[in-house]
Amino acid sequence: MKTPNPLHESGRSGSSVRHSKQDALSEVELEYLLEGARNLDLDYYYEPDPEFVIYSLGKLGLRRGEIAHMKESWIDYSRKMITIPEHEKCEKGKNGEVCGYCKQLARQRVEYADNLSLSEALEWMWVPKTQAAAREIYFGFDARLELYIRRYFDSPNYNKVEIGANGIHRRVKRAAKKAPNITPENLSPHKLRATAATFHAGRGLETLALMQFFGWADPSTAEVYISRNGQNTANQLNSIHNR
C-alpha cells in the first residue's frame, strides 16, 4: 500500500484554482515571447535555457515548480513522455538542502493543516501541487518542443534543470522585456500555463484529456478553457460542414 502523501491529505491541494484564461497569450504573442527569450544575454544564460523554459510553460503548461525540479530521468524520449512523479526529494537548496521555494510551500501547507509539522512537510518536498498533478505529459505533438527539451539535456553537465522556481519567473519577465508587443507587468509563468490550456482546448482537446495533461482534479477547470472557445467551435464546424 502506498504511503499517503500528508501534503495532499492536509487539504491544501489546490482544489480552488484561480483561472488566468483572460490573460492567455495568442500563438503570435507566444512567438514574440520566444523571440525575446532568444535575445537574452547568452553570456549569462545556458544557451538552450530561455527557449526551453518559455516553451515548456507556454505549450506544455508545466507549473514552474515542475520545471524547476525536472530531471532527465523523468523523460522517456522513445514514448515522448515526461513523467511528473508523486514525490521527488528536493536538493536544490544550499549544500543539497530543500530549496527556498519548497520551504515556502511547506510552511503554507503547515499553516492550512491540522496535524502536519514543518519537518514532515519538508521531508515530502518536492511534490506536485495536487495528487492529480502526478501524471504523464506527451510532448510528441510539437517537434520544436521536443528539440528544446533535447537541447537542454544534451550537455552531460545537465541531467536536471539547474534553475529554481524564482529563476523561471525572472526569465519570463526578462524575455517579455525583450519581446515586441508584450507587456512584462501582465505576464507570469501561471499565465503561460493558461496560454497552453487555451491553445489545446482550442485545438479540440476534450475535458478528460485536458484534466490529465494539466493535472487538474476538477472538471470545471478544464471546462473554463473549453467553454466559449471560438477556435474549438470553428474546428468542429469545419469538421461537420467540410465532409
C-alpha positions as CSV (number, residue, x, y, z in Angstrom):
1,M,0.0,0.0,0.0
2,K,1.3,3.4,-0.9
3,T,2.1,5.8,1.9
4,P,-0.5,8.6,1.9
5,N,1.0,11.9,1.0
6,P,0.5,14.2,4.1
7,L,0.8,17.3,2.0
8,H,-2.2,16.4,-0.1
9,E,-4.0,14.8,2.8
10,S,-3.8,18.1,4.6
11,G,-6.4,19.6,2.2
12,R,-4.1,22.3,0.8
13,S,-4.1,20.6,-2.7
14,G,-5.1,23.4,-5.0
15,S,-8.8,22.4,-5.3
16,S,-9.6,26.1,-5.6
17,V,-8.0,27.3,-8.8
18,R,-7.6,30.8,-9.9
19,H,-8.1,31.0,-13.7
20,S,-6.0,33.2,-15.9
21,K,-7.7,32.4,-19.2
22,Q,-8.4,36.0,-19.9
23,D,-4.6,36.7,-19.7
24,A,-3.5,33.9,-22.0
25,L,-1.2,34.9,-24.9
26,S,-2.2,34.3,-28.5
27,E,0.0,32.0,-30.6
28,V,1.6,35.1,-32.2
29,E,2.3,36.6,-28.8
30,L,4.0,33.4,-27.7
31,E,6.2,33.6,-30.7
32,Y,7.1,37.2,-29.7
33,L,8.0,36.0,-26.3
34,L,10.2,33.3,-27.7
35,E,11.9,36.0,-29.8
36,G,12.5,37.9,-26.5
37,A,13.9,34.7,-24.9
38,R,16.4,34.3,-27.8
39,N,17.5,37.9,-27.3
40,L,18.5,37.4,-23.6
41,D,22.2,37.6,-22.9
42,L,23.6,34.2,-23.6
43,D,26.9,35.1,-21.9
44,Y,24.8,34.9,-18.7
45,Y,22.4,32.1,-19.5
46,Y,23.0,28.5,-20.5
47,E,22.1,28.8,-24.2
48,P,19.2,26.3,-24.5
49,D,17.7,27.5,-21.2
50,P,15.4,30.5,-22.1
51,E,13.6,28.9,-25.0
52,F,13.2,25.6,-23.1
53,V,11.6,27.5,-20.2
54,I,9.3,29.7,-22.2
55,Y,8.1,26.9,-24.5
56,S,7.6,24.4,-21.7
57,L,5.4,26.9,-19.9
58,G,3.5,28.1,-23.0
59,K,3.0,24.8,-24.9
60,L,3.1,22.1,-22.2
61,G,1.6,24.2,-19.5
62,L,4.1,23.0,-16.9
63,R,4.0,24.6,-13.5
64,R,7.2,26.4,-12.6
65,G,7.8,24.0,-9.7
66,E,7.5,21.1,-12.1
67,I,10.1,22.6,-14.4
68,A,12.4,23.6,-11.6
69,H,12.5,20.1,-10.2
70,M,12.6,18.2,-13.5
71,K,15.3,15.6,-14.1
72,E,16.2,14.0,-17.3
73,S,15.2,10.7,-15.7
74,W,11.6,12.0,-15.9
75,I,11.8,12.0,-19.7
76,D,11.1,9.0,-22.0
77,Y,12.3,10.1,-25.4
78,S,11.0,6.9,-27.2
79,R,7.5,7.5,-25.9
80,K,7.9,11.3,-25.9
81,M,6.6,11.5,-22.4
82,I,7.5,13.5,-19.3
83,T,6.5,11.8,-16.1
84,I,5.8,14.1,-13.1
85,P,6.4,11.9,-10.1
86,E,4.3,11.8,-6.9
87,H,7.3,12.8,-4.8
88,E,10.9,13.8,-5.6
89,K,13.3,14.7,-2.9
90,C,14.3,18.4,-3.3
91,E,18.0,19.0,-3.1
92,K,18.2,22.3,-5.0
93,G,19.0,24.4,-1.9
94,K,22.4,25.2,-0.5
95,N,24.5,22.1,0.2
96,G,21.8,19.9,-1.3
97,E,19.1,21.0,1.2
98,V,15.5,21.8,0.4
99,C,15.3,25.0,-1.8
100,G,13.7,28.2,-0.7
101,Y,10.7,27.7,-3.0
102,C,9.9,24.3,-1.4
103,K,10.4,25.7,2.1
104,Q,7.8,28.4,1.4
105,L,5.3,25.9,0.1
106,A,6.0,23.6,3.2
107,R,5.2,26.5,5.5
108,Q,2.0,27.2,3.6
109,R,1.0,23.5,3.9
110,V,1.6,23.5,7.6
111,E,-0.5,26.7,8.0
112,Y,-3.5,25.1,6.5
113,A,-3.1,21.6,8.0
114,D,-4.3,20.4,11.4
115,N,-1.7,17.6,12.0
116,L,1.3,18.4,9.9
117,S,4.7,19.5,11.3
118,L,7.2,21.6,9.3
119,S,9.8,18.9,9.4
120,E,7.3,16.4,8.0
121,A,6.3,18.8,5.3
122,L,9.9,19.4,4.3
123,E,10.6,15.7,4.2
124,W,7.9,15.4,1.5
125,M,9.2,18.2,-0.6
126,W,9.1,18.3,-3.6
127,V,5.6,17.2,-4.5
128,P,3.4,18.3,-7.4
129,K,0.6,20.8,-6.5
130,T,-2.1,18.2,-6.3
131,Q,-2.4,14.4,-6.3
132,A,-3.8,14.6,-9.8
133,A,-0.7,16.6,-10.9
134,A,1.4,13.4,-10.8
135,R,1.0,12.5,-14.4
136,E,2.4,11.7,-17.8
137,I,2.7,14.6,-20.3
138,Y,3.1,13.9,-24.0
139,F,5.3,16.2,-26.0
140,G,5.5,14.5,-29.3
141,F,2.8,16.7,-30.9
142,D,5.3,19.5,-31.4
143,A,8.7,18.9,-33.0
144,R,10.1,22.2,-31.8
145,L,9.1,21.3,-28.2
146,E,11.0,18.0,-28.5
147,L,14.0,19.9,-29.9
148,Y,14.1,22.4,-27.0
149,I,13.9,19.5,-24.4
150,R,16.6,17.5,-26.1
151,R,18.9,20.5,-26.5
152,Y,18.6,21.4,-22.8
153,F,19.6,17.9,-21.6
154,D,22.1,17.3,-24.5
155,S,25.0,18.5,-22.4
156,P,26.4,15.9,-20.0
157,N,26.5,18.6,-17.4
158,Y,22.7,19.0,-17.4
159,N,20.9,15.9,-16.3
160,K,18.4,18.0,-14.3
161,V,17.1,21.6,-14.6
162,E,19.5,23.8,-12.8
163,I,17.4,26.9,-12.3
164,G,14.9,27.4,-9.4
165,A,11.3,28.5,-9.5
166,N,12.1,32.1,-8.9
167,G,14.7,32.0,-11.7
168,I,11.9,30.7,-14.0
169,H,9.7,33.7,-13.0
170,R,12.6,36.1,-13.8
171,R,13.2,34.5,-17.2
172,V,9.6,35.1,-18.2
173,K,9.8,38.7,-17.1
174,R,13.1,39.4,-18.8
175,A,12.1,37.6,-22.1
176,A,8.9,39.8,-22.1
177,K,11.0,42.9,-21.8
178,K,13.0,41.9,-24.8
179,A,9.9,40.9,-26.8
180,P,7.9,43.2,-29.1
181,N,4.2,43.8,-28.3
182,I,4.4,42.1,-24.8
183,T,3.8,43.9,-21.5
184,P,6.1,42.3,-18.8
185,E,3.9,43.5,-15.9
186,N,1.0,41.4,-17.2
187,L,2.9,38.2,-17.7
188,S,3.8,35.3,-15.3
189,P,4.5,31.6,-15.6
190,H,0.9,30.9,-14.5
191,K,-0.4,33.0,-17.4
192,L,1.8,31.0,-19.8
193,R,0.2,27.8,-18.3
194,A,-3.2,29.4,-19.2
195,T,-1.8,30.1,-22.7
196,A,-1.1,26.3,-23.1
197,A,-4.5,25.4,-21.8
198,T,-6.3,27.8,-24.2
199,F,-4.2,26.5,-27.1
200,H,-5.0,22.9,-26.5
201,A,-8.7,23.5,-25.8
202,G,-8.9,25.5,-29.0
203,R,-7.4,22.6,-30.9
204,G,-10.2,20.3,-29.6
205,L,-8.7,18.5,-26.6
206,E,-11.6,17.4,-24.5
207,T,-12.3,17.6,-20.8
208,L,-10.7,14.4,-19.6
209,A,-7.7,14.8,-21.8
210,L,-7.2,18.4,-20.6
211,M,-7.5,17.2,-17.0
212,Q,-4.9,14.6,-17.5
213,F,-2.5,16.8,-19.4
214,F,-2.6,19.7,-17.0
215,G,-3.0,17.7,-13.8
216,W,-6.4,19.1,-12.8
217,A,-8.6,17.3,-10.3
218,D,-11.8,19.2,-11.1
219,P,-13.5,19.0,-14.5
220,S,-14.8,22.6,-14.1
221,T,-11.2,23.8,-14.5
222,A,-11.0,22.2,-18.0
223,E,-14.4,23.5,-18.8
224,V,-13.3,27.1,-18.3
225,Y,-11.0,26.7,-21.3
226,I,-13.4,24.6,-23.4
227,S,-16.4,26.9,-23.0
228,R,-16.6,29.9,-25.3
229,N,-13.5,28.8,-27.1
230,G,-14.1,30.2,-30.6
231,Q,-11.3,28.1,-32.2
232,N,-12.7,24.9,-30.8
233,T,-16.1,25.8,-32.2
234,A,-14.6,26.7,-35.6
235,N,-12.7,23.4,-35.8
236,Q,-15.9,21.4,-35.0
237,L,-17.9,23.4,-37.6
238,N,-15.3,22.8,-40.2
239,S,-15.3,19.1,-39.5
240,I,-19.1,19.0,-39.8
241,H,-19.6,21.1,-42.9
242,N,-16.5,20.2,-44.9
243,R,-17.1,16.5,-45.3
